[in-house]
Amino acid sequence: MSRTNTIHISGFIFPLFFMAMIFGLVIFFVYKDKKRKKEINDFCIRNGMTYQDKDITLPPAAKKFAIVNLGRKRTISSVMSGTRNSIKFYIFEITSEELEETRASRSRTRNACLGHTVCLMINTLTRFPSFYLRDSNDKLPKTFQFLGMEIPAPNIYTMGIDIINPDKIYEKKGGKNIELTDNPDFCNDFVLKGCNEEDVYKYFTVEKINAFMDNHESGYQYEANEDCFMVSKPYILELEGRLDFLKKSMIIYNSILSSNKLA
């Protein structure tokens, strides 16, 4: 075989090999995605929940939450739903692209895909003032889950906690810092924002604060509005972790509601 023919064959084989490798990776990720969806569906059946893969129609009160307005190209997926003691709940993943504007060129480039696991609870018999609440000592995640794999968090996570926590988003919607001056321990440990300071101040009685602080989980973030209460965590949790997340979110939610009877 001549040298010229060898070069022609090599020039044909390498692109073919590259295309086959790309095709193989696509097949692998499609398989992983289908397998994951089946696992979630089977998990929901075993635990008395229903599963839908894509977006749910959020109630108007929940659409105002900062967590669902964080970043761009937001996607809600892997939705697990059910009812516990007349409380409708949804557990889902919400991901969004975080953009950074370069001052020199004024161009915007995608930096990272942020992922949160969210538990939304709805009870038409309750009424919350609009507020946002998180632990002031929240730590930035070092890893996140993607298709069942543990992946190091992008460098953008080192830029500041506002990238992870939707404080600034809530502020853009009219939220203001609120300090409960009669409870300095709570003020030191938590960041509390609200749209109506008087309503939030009246709502957070000593009984509610004590109930919340007794049941709060590190890293959890909270938002409330009208009949919706939402708990979020800046990680994509695995299935067993989501079930534990639901149980703990329900404990926190019920502890706040039960404190109404004590007030």
Backbone bond lengths (Angstrom), bond angles and torsions (degrees), N, CA, C in turn:
res aa  C-N    CA-C-N  psi(-1)  N-CA   C-N-CA  omega(-1)  CA-C   N-CA-C  phi
1 M - - - 1.482 - - 1.523 109.26 -
2 S 1.310 115.62 132.34 1.460 119.71 -176.37 1.518 110.82 -73.33
3 R 1.320 113.94 161.78 1.472 119.95 179.66 1.532 110.68 -64.21
4 T 1.335 115.68 -34.26 1.475 119.51 -179.52 1.518 110.71 -65.65
5 N 1.333 116.53 -42.82 1.461 120.37 178.88 1.524 111.51 -64.63
6 T 1.333 115.84 -37.31 1.472 120.14 178.64 1.522 110.91 -62.60
7 I 1.321 116.00 -41.15 1.468 120.56 179.29 1.525 110.51 -64.62
8 H 1.364 116.29 -41.43 1.463 120.06 179.34 1.522 111.46 -63.35
9 I 1.329 116.94 -42.76 1.462 121.35 -179.97 1.521 110.82 -64.97
10 S 1.347 115.96 -42.91 1.469 119.81 179.00 1.517 111.10 -62.82
11 G 1.335 114.80 -39.36 1.456 118.76 179.24 1.506 112.69 -66.29
12 F 1.327 117.43 -21.48 1.459 121.95 178.52 1.531 111.38 -89.24
13 I 1.331 116.60 -38.90 1.464 121.39 -175.11 1.528 112.03 -69.30
14 F 1.333 117.54 -44.86 1.468 119.74 -175.81 1.529 113.11 -61.28
15 P 1.347 120.54 -47.82 1.480 119.51 175.93 1.518 112.26 -61.03
16 L 1.356 116.46 -37.59 1.458 120.01 179.05 1.521 111.14 -64.16
17 F 1.332 115.87 -41.62 1.469 120.73 178.19 1.523 110.66 -63.82
18 F 1.347 116.11 -41.91 1.464 120.57 179.83 1.534 110.83 -63.36
19 M 1.338 116.64 -43.79 1.466 120.38 178.80 1.521 111.20 -64.28
20 A 1.337 116.46 -38.60 1.463 120.25 178.87 1.526 110.69 -65.15
21 M 1.329 116.86 -37.90 1.463 121.32 178.97 1.532 110.48 -65.59
22 I 1.336 116.42 -43.79 1.468 120.57 178.62 1.523 110.14 -62.89
23 F 1.339 115.65 -44.25 1.466 120.45 179.35 1.527 110.32 -61.61
24 G 1.321 116.69 -40.22 1.457 120.66 178.36 1.521 112.50 -62.69
25 L 1.326 116.71 -40.86 1.461 120.66 178.62 1.522 110.90 -65.34
26 V 1.324 117.07 -40.41 1.470 120.93 178.33 1.525 110.09 -61.52
27 I 1.327 116.33 -45.81 1.467 121.03 178.96 1.525 110.40 -60.90
28 F 1.347 116.30 -41.00 1.470 120.88 -179.45 1.520 111.35 -61.73
29 F 1.348 117.38 -46.90 1.458 120.38 -177.64 1.529 111.81 -70.91
30 V 1.333 117.13 -33.76 1.465 120.12 175.15 1.526 109.92 -64.25
31 Y 1.331 116.36 -42.31 1.467 121.27 178.13 1.526 110.80 -62.83
32 K 1.330 116.37 -46.01 1.462 120.51 179.22 1.526 111.37 -60.73
33 D 1.334 116.43 -40.60 1.458 121.08 -179.11 1.526 111.19 -65.89
34 K 1.339 116.62 -44.57 1.466 120.15 179.13 1.519 111.34 -64.88
35 K 1.330 115.83 -40.25 1.460 120.35 179.10 1.526 110.57 -63.53
36 R 1.336 116.09 -41.08 1.462 120.75 -179.60 1.531 110.86 -65.36
37 K 1.324 117.11 -41.98 1.469 120.86 179.10 1.520 111.16 -62.68
38 K 1.334 116.38 -40.78 1.465 119.98 178.23 1.518 110.61 -64.96
39 E 1.330 117.27 -41.12 1.461 121.07 178.77 1.521 110.90 -61.52
40 I 1.346 116.87 -42.29 1.462 120.35 179.10 1.524 110.69 -65.06
41 N 1.342 116.79 -43.30 1.458 120.87 -179.74 1.525 110.96 -62.59
42 D 1.331 117.29 -45.55 1.470 121.48 178.46 1.524 110.78 -63.02
43 F 1.330 115.71 -39.66 1.473 120.79 178.86 1.534 110.08 -62.23
44 C 1.328 116.64 -42.98 1.467 120.89 -179.98 1.520 111.20 -63.59
45 I 1.326 117.39 -42.42 1.464 121.28 179.45 1.520 110.48 -60.85
46 R 1.334 116.53 -43.02 1.468 120.66 -179.43 1.524 112.24 -65.26
47 N 1.330 116.69 -28.74 1.473 120.34 -174.62 1.531 113.02 -109.68
48 G 1.325 116.80 20.55 1.467 120.71 173.81 1.510 114.09 67.51
49 M 1.337 117.18 34.42 1.457 121.72 178.63 1.521 110.17 -123.49
50 T 1.312 115.95 166.79 1.459 120.63 174.53 1.529 108.64 -111.47
51 Y 1.343 115.47 158.03 1.459 120.64 -176.04 1.521 110.63 -128.89
52 Q 1.313 115.98 136.73 1.454 121.47 168.89 1.513 107.68 -139.25
53 D 1.306 116.16 142.92 1.459 119.95 -169.50 1.513 113.48 -78.38
54 K 1.330 117.02 -38.28 1.457 119.40 -171.09 1.517 113.28 -107.66
55 D 1.337 113.99 -165.64 1.463 121.98 -170.93 1.525 113.51 -53.42
56 I 1.320 114.40 145.60 1.453 121.48 170.40 1.527 107.64 -106.28
57 T 1.312 116.00 158.96 1.464 120.31 175.69 1.520 108.33 -86.53
58 L 1.315 116.82 105.22 1.457 121.04 -177.83 1.521 110.44 -73.73
59 P 1.344 117.67 146.73 1.466 120.70 174.40 1.527 109.96 -61.86
60 P 1.339 118.22 152.63 1.466 120.85 179.99 1.528 113.19 -52.73
61 A 1.334 117.05 -38.11 1.469 120.26 -179.22 1.521 111.34 -65.14
62 A 1.346 117.34 -36.37 1.468 121.22 -178.58 1.521 111.84 -77.85
63 K 1.325 117.52 -25.62 1.464 120.51 179.65 1.528 111.68 -65.46
64 K 1.330 116.86 -17.69 1.456 121.05 179.77 1.531 112.22 -85.58
65 F 1.332 117.02 -9.20 1.461 120.40 -177.92 1.526 110.65 -63.19
66 A 1.323 115.62 141.71 1.460 121.07 -179.52 1.526 111.52 -63.77
67 I 1.328 117.40 -35.90 1.460 120.93 -175.22 1.523 111.67 -62.81
68 V 1.334 117.80 -30.28 1.465 119.83 179.97 1.521 111.41 -90.71
69 N 1.325 117.23 3.52 1.464 121.92 176.62 1.522 111.96 -120.12
70 L 1.319 116.54 15.95 1.460 122.05 -177.03 1.520 110.16 -86.38
71 G 1.339 116.71 126.03 1.453 120.85 176.73 1.518 112.42 76.17
72 R 1.331 115.38 -164.31 1.464 122.05 -178.48 1.529 110.11 -124.27
73 K 1.322 114.79 164.31 1.464 121.41 -179.58 1.522 110.59 51.28
74 R 1.336 114.93 53.13 1.458 120.08 -178.16 1.529 110.98 -71.37
75 T 1.323 115.88 140.04 1.458 121.86 178.47 1.517 109.82 -133.89
76 I 1.314 115.93 127.85 1.463 121.96 173.16 1.516 107.32 -103.41
77 S 1.326 117.37 127.84 1.461 120.50 -177.00 1.518 110.72 -148.68
78 S 1.346 114.99 174.95 1.471 122.55 179.03 1.524 110.81 50.94
79 V 1.320 116.14 55.99 1.464 122.27 -173.39 1.524 110.49 -86.06
80 M 1.323 116.32 119.81 1.455 123.53 174.98 1.526 107.02 -110.69
81 S 1.336 117.37 129.48 1.461 119.29 -176.28 1.523 111.34 -136.78
82 G 1.327 114.67 159.92 1.454 120.03 179.34 1.512 110.33 -178.98
83 T 1.335 115.84 -169.12 1.465 122.29 179.93 1.515 109.17 -134.68
84 R 1.313 116.63 133.59 1.455 123.13 175.27 1.524 108.43 -131.74
85 N 1.343 117.01 117.07 1.471 121.43 178.03 1.529 112.16 50.67
86 S 1.334 115.76 50.26 1.474 123.68 177.57 1.525 113.16 69.24
87 I 1.324 117.67 8.10 1.466 121.28 177.91 1.528 108.65 -102.52
88 K 1.314 116.87 117.58 1.457 121.59 176.05 1.522 108.26 -79.05
89 F 1.332 116.56 133.16 1.458 118.56 -179.49 1.530 110.80 -134.12
90 Y 1.322 114.00 154.07 1.458 122.89 174.02 1.521 107.73 -133.07
91 I 1.311 116.96 134.10 1.468 121.69 171.08 1.521 106.23 -117.42
92 F 1.314 117.06 127.11 1.456 118.90 -177.12 1.524 111.45 -152.23
93 E 1.328 114.83 167.48 1.452 122.15 173.57 1.521 108.08 -96.94
94 I 1.310 116.25 138.20 1.456 119.49 172.15 1.523 108.02 -127.71
95 T 1.312 116.24 123.37 1.460 121.07 179.90 1.515 109.29 -121.58
96 S 1.314 116.47 151.82 1.463 121.31 179.35 1.514 109.32 -154.13
97 E 1.310 115.51 152.35 1.457 121.15 176.51 1.514 109.34 -88.29
98 E 1.312 116.23 131.53 1.465 121.59 177.54 1.521 107.93 -99.00
99 L 1.325 116.89 126.37 1.457 121.09 -176.65 1.520 111.18 -108.47
100 E 1.325 115.18 149.13 1.464 120.92 176.59 1.527 108.62 -126.46
101 E 1.310 116.54 130.75 1.460 120.03 179.25 1.526 109.85 -90.18
102 T 1.320 116.06 125.02 1.462 121.02 178.47 1.525 109.09 -82.39
103 R 1.312 117.20 122.07 1.462 120.77 -174.98 1.527 112.47 -63.07
104 A 1.330 115.73 -36.91 1.464 118.83 -175.87 1.525 111.79 -65.56
105 S 1.324 116.57 -46.61 1.461 119.68 -174.96 1.518 113.06 -103.03
106 R 1.346 116.65 -11.72 1.453 121.91 -175.40 1.531 111.99 61.41
107 S 1.313 115.96 16.77 1.457 119.49 178.69 1.527 109.28 -92.30
108 R 1.323 115.71 157.36 1.460 119.95 -179.40 1.519 109.99 -114.23
109 T 1.306 115.24 134.20 1.457 120.00 -179.87 1.516 109.60 -127.49
110 R 1.323 115.45 148.33 1.455 119.37 178.94 1.521 109.44 -76.22
111 N 1.332 116.05 130.69 1.458 120.47 -178.47 1.523 112.79 -105.68
112 A 1.321 117.46 -40.54 1.459 118.86 -173.85 1.512 110.52 -161.88
113 C 1.310 114.34 161.08 1.465 120.55 174.00 1.524 107.04 -109.54
114 L 1.313 115.89 114.64 1.456 120.93 -178.15 1.520 109.59 -88.55
115 G 1.309 116.82 138.11 1.457 120.66 179.63 1.514 112.12 -128.58
116 H 1.338 116.35 133.40 1.459 122.39 175.51 1.524 109.05 -128.77
117 T 1.320 116.06 148.11 1.456 121.57 167.00 1.529 106.87 -99.76
118 V 1.325 115.73 132.71 1.467 120.76 -171.49 1.516 110.51 -127.25
119 C 1.328 115.86 140.03 1.462 122.28 172.03 1.526 107.68 -120.34
120 L 1.330 116.06 115.65 1.461 122.17 179.23 1.521 108.76 -106.79
121 M 1.332 116.49 126.76 1.465 121.88 179.52 1.521 109.55 -118.82
122 I 1.326 115.57 135.07 1.462 121.37 -176.04 1.524 109.31 -129.01
123 N 1.314 115.17 127.57 1.467 121.64 176.12 1.525 107.46 -140.13
124 T 1.319 116.79 111.67 1.468 120.93 -174.91 1.525 112.92 -66.69
125 L 1.330 117.24 -10.62 1.465 120.27 179.84 1.527 112.48 -89.57
126 T 1.317 117.60 -3.35 1.468 121.00 -179.12 1.515 110.72 -110.59
127 R 1.332 115.76 157.37 1.457 121.81 175.80 1.520 109.48 -140.19
128 F 1.338 114.94 120.29 1.452 121.85 178.31 1.525 109.55 -108.50
129 P 1.327 117.14 148.16 1.467 118.88 165.49 1.526 107.80 -74.12
130 S 1.302 118.21 162.57 1.457 121.04 177.97 1.532 109.29 -75.79
131 F 1.341 116.61 117.38 1.466 119.40 176.50 1.522 111.11 -149.45
132 Y 1.334 114.37 159.50 1.464 124.15 176.70 1.522 107.02 -128.31
133 L 1.323 117.35 136.06 1.459 120.64 -173.19 1.525 109.51 -145.47
134 R 1.323 115.39 134.58 1.458 120.15 174.78 1.518 110.84 -151.35
135 D 1.321 114.30 162.06 1.460 122.28 176.05 1.528 108.64 -69.26
136 S 1.315 117.42 128.88 1.467 120.38 -179.65 1.519 112.14 -69.69
137 N 1.346 117.16 -12.56 1.463 121.10 179.99 1.521 112.86 -104.30
138 D 1.331 116.44 23.07 1.463 119.60 178.45 1.522 110.50 -53.74
139 K 1.328 115.77 136.47 1.457 121.83 177.99 1.526 110.10 -102.05
140 L 1.311 116.65 146.51 1.453 120.85 178.93 1.528 109.82 -75.79
141 P 1.333 118.09 136.63 1.470 120.13 179.53 1.525 111.50 -69.14
142 K 1.333 115.99 140.29 1.460 120.50 178.80 1.531 111.56 -92.62
143 T 1.342 116.16 -19.54 1.453 120.45 178.90 1.521 109.31 -140.86
144 F 1.324 116.37 165.71 1.457 120.30 172.50 1.523 108.57 -144.79
145 Q 1.344 116.15 162.97 1.456 121.94 -176.56 1.521 110.51 -96.31
146 F 1.333 116.63 136.00 1.455 121.61 175.56 1.522 108.43 -142.91
147 L 1.358 116.01 115.48 1.458 121.93 -177.99 1.529 111.66 51.33
148 G 1.328 114.26 42.28 1.459 119.49 177.10 1.509 115.12 79.03
149 M 1.343 117.40 3.89 1.469 120.41 -178.80 1.519 110.62 -110.28
150 E 1.322 116.00 143.63 1.462 122.40 177.91 1.526 108.94 -86.11
151 I 1.333 116.98 119.23 1.454 121.50 -175.77 1.527 109.85 -122.94
152 P 1.340 118.99 136.57 1.470 120.49 177.85 1.520 111.03 -58.43
153 A 1.332 116.61 140.17 1.466 121.12 179.93 1.524 109.91 -67.36
154 P 1.346 117.97 143.57 1.467 121.02 178.78 1.522 111.86 -61.44
155 N 1.312 116.70 158.95 1.458 121.55 -178.20 1.523 112.86 -62.30
156 I 1.341 116.91 -20.40 1.461 118.85 -178.48 1.521 111.41 -61.54
157 Y 1.349 116.98 -22.99 1.450 119.48 179.54 1.537 112.18 -64.37
158 T 1.334 116.66 -19.80 1.458 119.51 -179.44 1.526 112.20 -84.22
159 M 1.322 116.84 -2.01 1.461 119.87 -174.38 1.524 113.30 -81.29
160 G 1.317 116.43 -15.68 1.456 117.75 178.82 1.506 111.84 149.02
161 I 1.318 116.26 152.67 1.460 120.45 -173.62 1.528 112.33 -70.86
162 D 1.349 117.88 -19.13 1.461 119.86 179.29 1.520 111.97 -66.69
163 I 1.329 117.15 -20.33 1.458 120.41 175.85 1.527 109.62 -66.56
164 I 1.326 116.49 -37.38 1.455 121.56 -177.16 1.524 111.45 -86.56
165 N 1.303 116.57 -45.46 1.459 121.19 -177.49 1.526 110.77 -95.59
166 P 1.317 117.35 133.63 1.469 120.47 -173.28 1.527 113.92 -81.77
167 D 1.323 117.73 36.62 1.467 120.83 179.33 1.528 111.80 -55.44
168 K 1.331 115.60 -49.93 1.463 120.26 -174.90 1.523 111.71 -65.67
169 I 1.342 116.01 -35.58 1.465 119.96 177.75 1.528 109.68 -62.67
170 Y 1.334 115.79 -43.39 1.470 119.87 179.99 1.526 110.61 -65.15
171 E 1.326 116.56 -38.11 1.464 119.94 179.29 1.532 111.23 -64.08
172 K 1.340 116.31 -36.94 1.459 119.73 178.41 1.517 111.99 -64.84
173 K 1.316 116.48 -22.80 1.457 121.11 179.00 1.529 112.11 -93.64
174 G 1.329 116.17 13.94 1.460 120.37 175.49 1.508 115.38 101.26
175 G 1.317 118.30 4.52 1.459 120.67 -179.85 1.524 112.60 -75.28
176 K 1.318 115.58 143.26 1.461 121.30 179.84 1.519 110.03 -128.74
177 N 1.332 115.78 152.13 1.463 120.12 175.14 1.516 109.98 -64.07
178 I 1.336 114.94 136.09 1.461 120.37 179.56 1.518 108.60 -126.55
179 E 1.300 116.65 127.13 1.466 121.71 177.98 1.519 109.12 -111.64
180 L 1.318 115.24 122.74 1.461 120.69 176.31 1.523 106.88 -85.30
181 T 1.308 115.28 91.13 1.468 121.17 -170.10 1.521 113.57 -62.29
182 D 1.330 116.83 -22.09 1.463 118.68 -179.98 1.533 111.90 -87.51
183 N 1.338 116.91 4.92 1.459 120.53 178.05 1.530 109.27 -140.49
184 P 1.337 118.26 76.32 1.476 122.10 -175.89 1.519 113.59 -62.53
185 D 1.336 118.70 -31.67 1.466 120.66 179.28 1.526 110.65 -63.21
186 F 1.320 116.34 -42.24 1.458 121.06 178.44 1.527 110.09 -64.79
187 C 1.326 117.04 -42.13 1.465 121.27 -179.91 1.517 112.06 -63.53
188 N 1.322 117.11 -34.62 1.465 120.90 179.82 1.526 112.02 -73.39
189 D 1.320 115.72 -32.74 1.460 120.27 -173.10 1.527 114.11 -92.22
190 F 1.349 117.38 -19.70 1.457 119.80 -173.16 1.521 112.32 -134.90
191 V 1.342 113.73 150.81 1.458 121.79 171.95 1.521 106.65 -100.66
192 L 1.324 117.02 120.55 1.461 122.44 -178.97 1.523 109.26 -121.85
193 K 1.334 115.76 128.03 1.462 121.62 177.52 1.525 108.52 -129.21
194 G 1.317 115.56 148.61 1.453 119.55 178.61 1.514 111.39 -151.74
195 C 1.333 115.68 158.85 1.466 120.52 179.68 1.519 111.62 -85.60
196 N 1.321 116.55 -28.10 1.460 121.17 177.95 1.523 107.84 -128.27
197 E 1.329 115.89 103.67 1.466 120.42 -173.45 1.517 112.64 -58.53
198 E 1.314 116.98 -41.13 1.470 120.23 -177.78 1.520 111.34 -64.44
199 D 1.340 117.07 -43.65 1.467 120.67 -179.74 1.525 111.45 -64.43
200 V 1.332 116.79 -43.00 1.466 120.78 -179.31 1.527 110.24 -66.63
201 Y 1.329 116.02 -41.62 1.461 120.58 -179.55 1.530 110.67 -61.46
202 K 1.331 116.27 -40.98 1.469 120.39 179.78 1.525 110.92 -69.57
203 Y 1.317 115.94 -35.15 1.462 119.33 -176.04 1.526 111.64 -70.25
204 F 1.331 117.49 -40.93 1.457 120.70 -176.24 1.529 110.26 -83.09
205 T 1.314 114.44 76.89 1.457 121.26 175.20 1.530 109.44 -72.91
206 V 1.302 116.28 169.49 1.469 120.72 177.43 1.516 110.21 -58.79
207 E 1.356 116.48 -39.72 1.464 120.36 -179.56 1.526 111.55 -63.28
208 K 1.316 117.04 -42.26 1.464 120.25 -179.99 1.526 111.26 -67.84
209 I 1.318 116.03 -41.71 1.462 119.83 179.65 1.524 110.55 -61.50
210 N 1.332 116.73 -45.77 1.461 120.54 -179.74 1.526 111.23 -63.74
211 A 1.336 116.36 -42.60 1.467 120.45 179.33 1.520 110.71 -63.02
212 F 1.323 116.01 -41.53 1.460 120.17 -179.79 1.524 111.28 -67.14
213 M 1.324 117.36 -48.03 1.462 120.98 -177.10 1.528 111.77 -64.86
214 D 1.327 117.23 -29.48 1.467 120.63 178.43 1.528 112.07 -71.12
215 N 1.331 117.68 -23.26 1.460 120.81 -173.07 1.525 114.28 -118.67
216 H 1.321 117.36 -4.50 1.462 120.81 -178.55 1.523 111.95 -60.85
217 E 1.337 115.75 140.97 1.461 122.60 176.68 1.525 108.99 -108.79
218 S 1.326 117.11 133.97 1.455 121.62 -179.12 1.534 110.97 -58.27
219 G 1.326 115.94 134.60 1.460 121.04 178.19 1.508 114.38 90.81
220 Y 1.335 117.57 -11.07 1.459 120.41 179.56 1.528 109.95 -79.62
221 Q 1.329 115.86 144.76 1.462 122.87 176.54 1.521 107.93 -122.41
222 Y 1.330 116.38 148.31 1.461 119.96 -172.62 1.527 110.74 -131.69
223 E 1.330 114.06 144.47 1.454 120.66 171.58 1.515 108.06 -141.39
224 A 1.335 115.70 147.71 1.461 120.46 179.48 1.519 109.18 -142.80
225 N 1.325 114.34 150.08 1.459 120.72 176.85 1.527 108.22 -168.47
226 E 1.335 115.79 121.57 1.464 122.10 179.49 1.527 110.80 56.77
227 D 1.346 118.45 -115.34 1.468 119.55 -177.35 1.530 112.68 -100.89
228 C 1.337 117.17 13.07 1.470 121.69 -177.10 1.521 111.43 -112.59
229 F 1.321 115.44 137.05 1.464 122.60 175.82 1.526 107.18 -132.05
230 M 1.315 116.43 128.27 1.456 120.53 -174.47 1.530 111.03 -126.01
231 V 1.328 115.06 135.28 1.463 122.21 175.26 1.524 107.12 -118.00
232 S 1.333 117.05 133.90 1.465 119.83 179.73 1.520 110.40 -135.42
233 K 1.331 113.65 156.62 1.468 120.81 179.29 1.523 107.47 -140.21
234 P 1.338 119.36 131.29 1.469 121.37 -175.78 1.524 114.71 -76.09
235 Y 1.310 115.48 57.46 1.457 123.28 173.49 1.528 107.62 -150.83
236 I 1.318 117.51 153.49 1.460 120.83 167.83 1.524 106.42 -91.89
237 L 1.320 117.13 105.79 1.463 122.03 -173.85 1.523 111.27 -81.33
238 E 1.327 115.70 147.89 1.455 121.18 172.72 1.529 109.42 -72.05
239 L 1.343 116.42 171.18 1.466 120.78 -170.67 1.526 113.17 -59.54
240 E 1.316 117.80 -50.00 1.464 119.59 -179.87 1.522 110.26 -63.29
241 G 1.321 115.87 -35.17 1.461 119.57 176.92 1.515 112.00 -64.95
242 R 1.328 116.87 -33.27 1.468 120.23 178.95 1.525 111.61 -70.17
243 L 1.323 116.05 -36.81 1.464 119.29 177.73 1.522 109.76 -64.66
244 D 1.317 117.17 -41.97 1.463 121.27 176.33 1.531 110.54 -65.60
245 F 1.332 115.97 -38.11 1.461 122.01 177.15 1.531 111.01 -61.22
246 L 1.336 116.35 -41.79 1.469 120.95 177.58 1.522 110.95 -63.20
247 K 1.327 117.00 -45.74 1.466 120.89 -178.59 1.528 110.85 -61.35
248 K 1.323 116.76 -44.88 1.459 120.14 -178.62 1.527 111.16 -69.39
249 S 1.337 116.59 -37.25 1.468 119.89 177.95 1.525 110.42 -64.18
250 M 1.331 116.47 -39.95 1.462 120.86 178.39 1.528 111.39 -64.94
251 I 1.327 116.19 -38.75 1.474 120.00 178.52 1.523 110.00 -62.66
252 I 1.325 116.61 -46.13 1.468 120.80 179.06 1.518 110.63 -62.21
253 Y 1.321 115.53 -46.50 1.471 121.22 -179.04 1.524 111.22 -60.88
254 N 1.328 116.62 -48.75 1.468 120.36 -178.08 1.530 112.15 -68.21
255 S 1.339 116.57 -31.50 1.467 118.70 179.23 1.529 110.58 -66.68
256 I 1.324 116.60 -36.44 1.460 120.38 177.62 1.526 110.60 -68.71
257 L 1.337 115.83 -43.32 1.466 119.19 -179.71 1.522 111.54 -66.22
258 S 1.337 116.97 -41.55 1.458 119.73 -178.31 1.518 112.49 -65.94
259 S 1.343 115.43 -24.88 1.470 118.86 179.16 1.522 111.30 -68.83
260 N 1.333 117.83 -16.57 1.468 120.40 175.86 1.525 110.66 -61.20
261 K 1.321 116.48 -36.08 1.462 121.19 -178.10 1.527 111.92 -71.73
262 L 1.360 114.68 -22.89 1.452 118.67 -178.00 1.514 112.72 -89.64
263 A 1.350 114.62 -20.13 1.475 119.42 -175.54 1.531 111.03 -70.45
